[in-house]
């Protein structure tokens, strides 16, 4: 019938013992190390996913803040432009007012000078009339009177024309 050789039994027994020893001392620890490594890798991956999600959230917040800062900068810049324009308009208004004031003062001074010149001319004309009347009443020499009259008029024309040089050339109202 079947004959089993003893060598075959010992070989099978040796294989079973070798398998048990390998499983106990080699395959078990290697499997445990592999399981630990697998768990460590899974933890690392979960940690990486968590950090990636956090970094994405931080990136979104940073971009939102950057957009808000850009908007704020644009708003501040626009406000500064408006203030500068308002300041420019105010300065132009003030300059215009000052120019009008200076012009009015110059016109008033010119008017005063003109009035002074006219009053001086009136006084001189009055003096001339009195002097002419005296000459006529005293019965003086007509040739000498004419020469004196011409000298007087030429000297008065110079004194009257000098103040009018400083008066503006604008028509008198």
C-alpha positions in Angstrom: 0.0 0.0 0.0 1.3 3.2 0.6 4.6 3.2 1.9 5.8 6.3 3.5 9.4 6.8 3.8 10.8 8.1 7.0 12.9 10.7 5.3 9.8 12.1 3.9 8.2 12.4 7.3 11.3 14.0 8.8 11.4 16.5 5.9 7.7 17.4 6.3 8.3 17.7 10.1 11.4 19.9 9.5 9.4 22.1 7.1 6.6 22.5 9.6 9.1 23.4 12.4 10.9 25.8 10.0 7.6 27.4 9.0 6.6 27.8 12.7 10.0 29.3 13.6 10.0 31.6 10.5 6.5 32.7 11.3 7.3 33.4 14.9 10.7 35.1 14.5 10.8 36.4 11.0 7.4 36.9 9.4 5.7 38.2 12.6 8.2 40.9 13.4 8.5 41.9 9.7 4.7 42.1 9.5 4.5 44.1 12.7 7.2 46.5 11.3 5.3 46.8 8.1 2.1 47.5 9.9 3.8 50.2 12.0 5.2 51.7 8.9 1.8 51.6 7.2 0.2 53.3 10.2 3.0 55.9 10.2 2.5 56.5 6.5 -1.2 56.8 6.9 -0.7 59.3 9.8 1.7 61.3 7.8 -0.7 61.4 4.9 -3.6 62.4 7.1 -1.3 65.1 8.7 -0.3 66.3 5.2 -3.9 66.5 4.1 -4.8 68.5 7.3 -1.8 70.8 6.7 -2.7 71.2 3.1 -6.3 72.2 4.0 -5.0 74.6 6.6 -2.6 76.1 4.1 -5.4 76.5 1.5 -7.5 78.2 4.2 -4.6 80.5 5.0 -4.0 81.2 1.3 -7.6 82.1 0.9 -7.5 84.4 3.9 -4.3 86.0 2.6 -5.8 86.6 -0.8 -8.9 88.1 0.8 -6.8 90.4 2.9 -4.7 91.3 -0.1 -7.8 92.2 -2.1 -9.2 94.1 0.9 -5.8 96.0 1.2 -5.9 96.7 -2.5 -9.4 98.1 -2.2 -8.4 100.1 0.9 -5.4 101.5 -0.9 -7.5 102.4 -3.9 -10.0 104.1 -1.6 -7.3 106.0 0.2 -5.7 107.1 -3.1 -9.1 108.3 -4.4 -9.8 110.2 -1.2 -6.3 111.8 -1.4 -7.0 112.8 -5.0 -10.3 114.3 -4.0 -8.7 116.2 -1.1 -5.9 117.4 -3.4 -8.4 118.6 -6.0 -10.5 120.4 -3.3 -7.3 122.0 -1.9 -6.3 123.0 -5.4 -9.8 124.6 -6.0 -9.6 126.4 -2.7 -6.1 127.7 -3.4 -7.2 128.9 -6.9 -10.3 130.6 -5.3 -8.1 132.3 -2.7 -5.6 133.3 -5.4 -8.4 134.7 -7.5 -9.8 136.6 -4.5 -6.4 138.0 -3.7 -5.9 139.0 -7.3 -9.2 140.7 -7.3 -8.4 142.5 -4.1 -5.0 143.6 -5.4 -6.6 144.8 -8.6 -9.3 146.7 -6.7 -6.6 148.3 -4.5 -4.6 149.3 -7.6 -7.7 150.7 -9.2 -8.6 152.6 -6.0 -5.0 153.9 -5.8 -5.1 155.0 -9.5 -8.4 156.7 -8.8 -7.0 158.5 -5.8 -4.0 159.6 -7.9 -6.3 160.7 -10.6 -8.4 162.7 -8.1 -5.3 164.1 -6.6 -4.0 165.2 -10.0 -7.4 166.7 -10.9 -7.6 168.6 -7.6 -4.0 169.8 -8.1 -4.9 170.8 -11.7 -8.0 172.6 -10.4 -5.9 174.4 -7.8 -3.3 175.3 -10.4 -6.0 176.5 -12.8 -7.4 178.6 -10.0 -4.0 180.0 -9.2 -3.5 180.7 -12.9 -6.8 182.5 -13.2 -6.0 184.6 -10.1 -2.6 185.4 -11.5 -4.0 186.2 -14.9 -6.7 188.4 -13.3 -4.0 190.2 -11.3 -1.9 190.8 -14.4 -4.9 192.1 -16.3 -5.9 194.4 -13.5 -2.4 195.6 -13.0 -2.1 196.6 -16.6 1.2 194.9 -17.3 3.1 194.4 -20.5 1.1 192.1 -22.9 4.3 190.5 -24.4 5.8 189.8 -21.0 2.4 188.5 -19.8 2.1 186.1 -22.8 5.6 184.8 -22.2 5.0 184.4 -18.5 1.7 182.7 -19.3 3.3 180.3 -21.7 6.1 179.4 -19.2 3.5 178.9 -16.5 1.4 176.6 -18.7 4.5 174.5 -19.8 5.6 174.0 -16.2 2.1 173.1 -15.2 1.7 170.7 -18.1 4.8 168.8 -16.9 3.5 168.6 -13.3 0.1 167.5 -14.4 1.4 164.9 -16.9 3.8 163.3 -14.4 1.0 161.9 -12.1 -0.9 160.6 -15.0 1.9 158.3 -16.0 1.4 156.2 -12.9 -2.4 156.0 -13.5 -3.5 152.9 -15.4 -4.5 153.2 -19.0 -8.0 151.9 -18.3 -10.9 154.1 -19.1 -12.2 156.1 -16.2 -15.7 155.2 -15.2 
